[in-house]
Amino acid sequence: MIDATADDLASATALQLDCNFTTEIPDVLPAVNWGVQPNPASDFTTISCSDCVMESIQVRDLTGKLLLEQNAAQPVQYWQMDVSTWSSGVYIITLFNDKGSSSKLFTKP
């Protein structure tokens, strides 16, 4: 609670303000066991999730620019990606599933 009082000495008016608020920290998502293999890769890489199902993935460069977004027709445990046309560099792959989302780095040599 925040309690503040302000007095206007010229008109003898007082203002009192009471604020009640709650802050909340969201629950941490349970760890998701997933991987990108091979990593690094120059042709194809496979994303696998042994204890979850994937609904979609996003690939971003290190500036955060969205390069690829794919949705599964139905939830899957394996996802193969053709990376042969990607430029060399480091990418952020984010997996979205029934438990939330998680990100890993991927390197294209």
Order of alpha helices (4+ residues) and beta strands (2+ residues): beta-beta-beta-beta-beta-beta-beta-beta-beta
